[in-house]
Amino acid sequence: MSNFTRKSELLIPGGSYDRIKTAFMYGADVVYAGTPDMSLRAKSKVSVEEMKECVEYAHSIGKKIYLTVNLYTHNKDIERLPSFANTLKHLSPDGIIIADAGVFRYMRKALPEIPLHVSTQANVCSYETAMFWYDIGAKLCVLGREVSFEELREIRQKVAPDLKLETFIHGSMCMSYSGRCLISNFLAERSSNQGNCAHCCRWNYKMYVKPNEELLEGGKIIKEAKTLGIDINSDTMKLFDFYLEEQERKGEFLELCEDDKGSYIMNSKDLCLMPKLDKLLSIGIDSLKVEGRNKSEYYAGITSRAYSNAIDAFYKSPDSWNCAPYMNELNTLQNRGYTYGFFEGHLTHHAMNYETTRSDGNYRYAGRVSKHTPDGIELEVKNSFSKGETIEFLSPIRFEPICVKIDKIINTKNNNIIDRATVGNNYILIPYKEFKGFSKTEIENLLPVLSLARVKVSK
């Protein structure tokens, strides 16, 4: 089924003013953001007045901003709803993302002029649930990550045509049910459902084995093992194999592994549906969402750049669409390995990374353009790089990177020539003459302020 009349919009997370502007510059149609007090954006760096400026800026360039009110409330939170409703009215966003049914009820009455969206935290995984929210006023439902493509297709066919549907296409996956997790609260007293998850599922856990006490009587194993267990290290790990057996799956032994880096037993790979993007676009999903509330402006820019170009290429020529160049772009990001999540149905062990949280990304964020001077580009340094390395500048206008080999690093604070750019140097100058084949005017147009730059990671 094709439904190209329902053109999908690309949603990118914006946790700061610069991230919001960067996402728009690189192709996002919508940015979703929030303030710390009433959303799952506990680390948001955007003030109310900055957000007002962001909304006005978005509207001035024909784009949109959705704001989140997606925490689950306790009694103490209810008294803040009137104040927050006034703030939202002042901001005039294009939609409000809500998880809690009580908050939805309140905002529907207090702000009838602002479209209400149902958060993924509400776990909408069927057309009947989607229609429940539609019947009480929802304009859009963000579907749970547990929804497969075939389920998504059926939901699109069976819900009201004017109910918009949104699905996640990229970002972190949660080991719990659409983010509704208690581990962070238990281990760190930080509630994921109140916007302050400590991401305990990414932590490294140390394994110990405690043998049966009857086996200790022969004296082969130290007495302390009765109470302390055995530390798994390079010597002792050779003595044991470790397996899990789920009670209903007799004889299916799942190996539990640990190396000198530790054990990562709950660490999901990151969701990436770029190779499946054509299927989502073909059934008319209204909104495609990238996760990453606490990620950098580099992440916002790269995901916007990759997915917006991929979406445009599909609509231009769906029959010849190829994900490869856009997938290559996403592979430059820091990631835990990629998975399709629940897209094809049952989630297999291939979705998990039990070995490490080390990134598979092959580039690092070098910096961003802070201004144009008469002599060249001033680059704000975000990660260290050395003389002789090649910087790839990423233009919002053209997809191919603009590469410059750095033969000389000039510190703009004192005009000193240095061998290595570091965050401590902060700003360096890249003369226009280093951009071979481009004029000063072309570089000024291709690389506006906030344009991103990266360097390849040495393996």
C-alpha positions in Angstrom: 0.0 0.0 0.0 1.3 3.4 -0.9 0.1 6.6 0.7 2.6 9.3 -0.3 0.0 12.0 0.3 0.7 11.5 4.0 4.2 12.8 4.0 6.1 11.9 7.1 7.7 14.5 9.3 11.0 14.0 11.0 11.2 14.7 14.8 14.5 15.3 16.5 15.1 15.8 20.2 16.2 19.2 21.4 17.6 19.4 24.9 19.2 22.8 24.4 18.9 26.0 22.4 21.8 25.1 20.1 20.6 21.5 19.6 17.2 22.8 18.5 18.7 25.3 16.0 21.2 22.6 14.8 18.4 20.1 14.2 16.4 22.5 12.1 19.4 23.6 10.1 20.2 20.0 9.2 16.6 19.1 8.1 14.4 18.3 11.0 10.7 19.2 10.5 9.9 19.2 14.2 11.9 19.4 17.4 10.4 18.0 20.6 11.7 19.4 23.9 10.6 20.1 27.4 11.4 22.0 30.6 12.7 20.1 33.6 9.8 20.5 35.9 7.0 18.6 34.2 8.6 16.3 31.6 11.0 13.4 31.1 13.6 16.1 30.3 15.2 16.3 33.8 18.5 17.6 32.2 16.9 20.1 29.9 19.0 23.2 29.5 16.3 25.4 27.9 14.7 28.1 30.0 11.1 29.2 29.4 12.2 32.4 27.6 14.7 30.5 25.5 12.0 28.1 24.6 9.7 30.9 23.6 12.4 32.2 21.3 12.9 28.7 19.9 9.1 28.3 19.1 9.1 31.7 17.4 12.2 30.8 15.4 10.6 27.5 14.4 7.4 29.2 13.2 9.4 31.8 11.3 11.0 29.1 9.2 7.9 27.0 8.7 8.8 24.4 11.3 7.2 23.1 14.5 8.0 22.4 18.2 6.3 19.8 20.4 6.7 20.2 24.2 6.7 17.3 26.6 4.6 17.0 29.8 5.2 13.2 29.9 6.0 12.4 33.5 3.7 10.3 35.6 2.3 12.5 38.3 2.1 12.0 42.1 -0.3 14.1 44.2 2.4 16.7 44.8 2.7 17.4 41.1 -1.0 18.2 40.5 -0.8 21.6 42.2 1.8 22.7 39.6 -0.5 21.9 36.6 -2.2 25.4 36.5 1.1 27.1 36.5 2.5 24.8 33.9 -0.6 25.2 31.7 -0.1 29.0 31.8 3.5 28.5 30.7 2.4 26.3 27.8 -0.1 28.9 26.8 2.6 31.5 26.8 4.9 29.3 24.7 2.3 28.3 22.1 3.8 25.1 20.9 2.4 23.0 18.0 1.6 20.1 20.3 2.0 18.8 23.8 3.2 15.2 24.4 1.5 13.7 27.5 1.7 10.2 29.1 -0.4 10.5 32.2 -4.2 10.3 31.7 -4.8 12.8 34.5 -2.5 15.4 32.9 -4.2 14.7 29.6 -7.6 15.4 31.2 -6.4 18.6 32.8 -4.7 20.0 29.7 -7.6 19.2 27.4 -9.7 21.5 29.5 -7.1 24.1 30.2 -5.6 24.4 26.7 -8.2 23.4 24.2 -6.4 25.3 21.4 -3.2 23.2 21.6 -3.1 19.7 20.0 -2.5 16.9 22.6 -0.2 14.0 21.7 0.0 10.7 23.6 3.5 9.8 24.7 5.2 6.4 24.1 5.1 6.2 27.9 1.4 5.5 27.6 2.2 2.2 25.8 -0.1 2.5 22.8 0.3 -0.9 21.1 -3.1 -1.5 19.4 -5.6 0.2 17.3 -8.2 -0.1 20.1 -6.0 1.8 22.5 -5.2 4.4 19.9 -8.9 5.0 19.3 -9.5 5.3 23.0 -7.1 8.3 23.1 -8.6 9.7 19.9 -12.1 9.5 21.3 -11.0 11.7 24.3 -9.3 14.3 22.2 -5.8 13.1 21.1 -4.6 14.3 17.8 -1.5 12.1 17.6 -0.4 8.8 19.3 3.2 7.9 19.7 3.2 4.1 19.4 5.2 1.9 21.8 8.5 0.6 20.6 7.1 -2.9 21.1 4.8 -2.5 18.0 6.0 -4.5 15.0 5.7 -3.3 11.4 2.8 -5.5 10.6 0.9 -4.3 13.7 1.8 -0.7 12.7 0.3 -1.3 9.3 -2.9 -2.6 10.7 -3.2 0.2 13.2 -2.8 2.7 10.4 -5.6 1.0 8.5 -8.0 0.7 11.3 -7.8 4.0 13.3 -9.5 7.2 12.3 -7.8 8.7 9.2 -7.3 12.0 11.0 -5.5 10.5 14.0 -1.8 10.9 13.4 0.6 8.1 14.2 4.2 8.5 15.3 6.9 5.8 15.6 10.5 5.7 16.8 13.1 5.0 14.1 16.4 5.7 15.9 17.9 5.9 19.4 18.4 4.1 22.7 16.2 1.1 23.5 15.1 0.4 27.0 15.3 -3.1 28.6 12.0 -2.4 30.2 8.5 -1.8 28.7 8.7 1.4 26.7 10.8 3.0 29.4 8.6 2.2 32.4 11.4 0.9 34.6 12.1 0.5 38.3 15.8 -0.3 38.3 17.0 3.3 38.4 14.7 4.0 41.3 15.9 0.9 43.2 19.6 1.4 42.6 20.0 5.2 42.4 16.8 6.6 43.9 16.2 8.3 40.5 12.9 7.6 38.9 12.8 7.0 35.2 9.1 7.8 35.2 9.8 11.2 36.8 12.4 12.1 34.2 15.6 11.3 36.0 16.7 7.8 34.8 20.3 6.8 35.8 20.5 4.3 32.9 21.4 1.4 35.3 20.9 -1.0 32.4 24.1 0.5 30.8 26.2 -0.1 33.9 28.8 -2.8 34.1 28.0 -5.6 36.6 30.5 -7.9 38.2 29.7 -11.6 38.4 30.5 -13.9 41.3 29.9 -17.6 41.7 29.2 -19.2 45.0 29.6 -23.0 44.9 27.5 -25.4 46.7 28.7 -25.6 50.3 28.9 -29.4 50.3 31.7 -29.0 47.6 33.7 -26.8 50.0 34.3 -29.5 52.6 37.1 -31.1 50.7 39.2 -28.0 51.1 39.8 -27.4 47.4 38.1 -24.0 47.5 38.9 -21.3 50.1 36.6 -21.1 53.1 35.7 -17.5 52.5 33.8 -18.5 49.4 31.0 -19.6 51.7 30.2 -16.0 52.3 32.0 -13.9 49.7 31.5 -15.9 46.6 34.4 -16.3 44.1 35.7 -13.3 42.3 35.6 -13.9 38.5 39.0 -13.0 37.2 41.5 -14.2 34.6 42.5 -17.1 36.7 39.1 -18.3 38.2 37.0 -17.7 35.0 38.8 -20.7 33.4 37.4 -23.0 36.1 33.7 -22.4 35.4 31.1 -22.0 32.7 28.1 -19.9 33.5 24.6 -20.4 32.1 21.0 -19.3 32.7 18.0 -21.6 32.1 14.6 -20.1 32.0 12.1 -22.3 33.8 9.8 -22.9 30.9 12.7 -23.5 28.4 14.3 -26.6 29.8 17.5 -27.5 28.2 18.0 -24.1 26.6 21.1 -22.8 28.2 22.0 -19.2 27.8 25.7 -18.5 28.3 26.5 -15.7 30.7 29.8 -14.1 29.9 32.2 -11.7 31.5 35.6 -10.3 30.5 38.0 -7.8 32.1 35.7 -5.0 31.1 32.8 -6.5 33.1 29.4 -7.9 32.3 26.6 -6.0 30.5 23.5 -8.1 31.0 20.8 -5.5 30.3 22.5 -3.4 27.6 20.3 -3.1 24.5 21.8 -2.2 21.1 20.5 1.1 19.7 17.4 1.2 17.4 18.1 2.0 13.8 15.4 1.6 11.2 17.1 3.4 8.3 17.2 0.1 6.3 13.4 -0.2 6.8 12.6 3.5 6.3 11.0 2.9 2.9 8.4 0.5 4.4 7.4 3.1 7.0 7.1 5.9 4.5 5.1 3.7 2.1 2.2 3.2 4.6 1.9 6.8 5.5 3.2 7.1 9.1 2.8 10.7 10.0 5.8 11.2 12.3 9.2 9.5 12.5 10.9 10.1 15.8 14.6 10.0 16.9 15.3 9.3 20.6 18.1 11.2 22.4 16.9 13.6 25.0 20.4 14.0 26.5 22.5 13.8 23.4 24.7 16.5 21.9 24.0 18.9 19.1 26.3 16.7 17.0 23.9 13.8 17.4 20.9 16.0 16.6 22.7 17.3 13.5 23.9 13.9 12.2 20.5 12.1 12.7 18.7 15.1 11.1 21.1 15.1 8.2 20.9 11.4 7.5 17.2 10.8 7.9 16.0 14.1 6.2 18.1 13.3 3.1 16.9 9.7 3.1 13.2 10.8 3.4 13.6 13.3 0.6 15.4 10.7 -1.6 12.5 8.2 -1.1 9.8 10.7 -2.1 11.8 11.8 -5.1 12.4 8.2 -6.4 10.8 5.5 -4.2 11.6 2.6 -6.6 15.3 3.3 -6.7 15.7 4.3 -3.0 18.8 2.9 -1.4 19.6 3.2 2.3 23.4 2.7 2.0 24.7 6.3 1.9 22.4 7.4 4.8 23.3 4.3 6.8 27.0 5.1 6.3 26.3 8.5 7.9 24.6 7.0 10.9 27.5 4.6 11.4 29.7 7.6 12.1 27.7 8.2 15.3 28.7 6.9 18.7 26.4 3.8 19.2 26.1 0.5 21.0 25.6 -1.4 17.7 22.3 -1.2 15.9 19.1 -3.4 16.0 15.7 -3.3 14.3 14.1 -3.7 17.7 10.6 -5.1 17.4 10.2 -4.1 13.8 10.1 -7.7 12.5 8.2 -9.0 15.6 10.0 -11.1 18.2 13.0 -9.4 19.7 16.0 -11.8 19.6 19.3 -11.9 21.4 20.8 -10.1 18.5 19.2 -6.9 19.8 21.4 -7.1 22.9 25.1 -6.2 23.5 26.2 -8.3 26.4 29.9 -7.5 25.9 30.5 -3.8 26.2 29.0 -0.3 26.1 32.0 0.8 24.0 30.8 2.8 20.9 30.9 1.3 17.4 31.1 4.8 15.9 34.1 5.4 13.7 34.2 9.2 14.0 34.2 11.7 16.9 32.7 15.2 17.1 35.6 17.7 16.3 33.7 20.9 16.7 31.3 23.4 15.1 31.6 26.7 13.2 31.3 29.5 15.7 31.8 32.4 13.2 33.2 33.5 9.9 36.1 35.9 10.0 37.7 37.8 7.1 40.5 35.1 7.0 38.6 31.9 7.6 36.3 29.8 9.7 36.5 29.9 13.5 35.9 26.4 14.8 34.8 25.8 18.4 36.7 22.7 19.5 34.6 19.9 21.0 37.1 17.0 21.0 40.9 16.9 20.5 42.6 16.4 17.2 46.1 16.9 15.9 48.0 18.5 13.0 47.9 16.2 10.0 44.4 14.8 10.7 41.6 15.5 8.2 38.4 17.3 9.3 35.1 16.6 7.6 32.9 19.6 7.6 29.2 18.7 7.3 27.2 21.1 5.2 23.4 21.5 5.8 23.1 22.2 2.0 25.1 19.3 0.4 25.3 15.7 1.6 29.0 15.1 0.7 31.4 16.2 3.5 33.9 19.0 2.8 37.3 17.6 3.8 40.2 19.7 5.0 43.6 18.3 6.0 44.8 20.3 9.0 48.5 21.3 8.2 48.5 24.1 10.7 46.4 24.7 13.8 46.0 28.4 14.8 44.7 29.3 18.3 42.4 32.3 17.8 42.9 33.5 21.3 46.6 34.5 20.7 47.3 33.5 17.1 49.8 30.9 18.3 50.4 27.9 16.1 49.9 24.6 18.1 50.3 20.9 17.2 47.1 19.8 18.9 43.6 21.3 19.2 42.0 20.6 22.6 38.8 21.7 24.3 41.1 23.9 26.4 42.2 25.8 23.3 38.5 26.2 22.6 38.7 28.1 19.2 40.9 27.6 16.2 41.1 29.2 12.8 40.7 27.2 9.5 41.8 29.6 6.7 39.5 29.7 3.7 42.5 28.8 1.4 42.6 25.3 3.1 39.2 24.5 1.5 40.6 23.3 -1.8 38.2 23.9 -4.7 35.9 26.3 -2.8 35.8 30.0 -2.8 35.4 32.1 0.4 31.8 32.9 -0.6 31.0 29.2 -1.3 32.3 28.2 2.1 30.3 30.9 3.9 27.2 29.7 2.2 27.9 25.9 2.6 29.0 26.1 6.2 26.9 28.6 8.2 27.4 29.2 11.9 26.6 25.9 13.9 27.8 23.7 11.1 29.3 20.5 12.4 32.8 19.0 11.9 34.1 15.5 12.7 37.4 13.5 12.6 37.9 9.8 12.0 38.7 7.7 15.1 42.0 5.9 15.0 41.4 2.2 15.8 
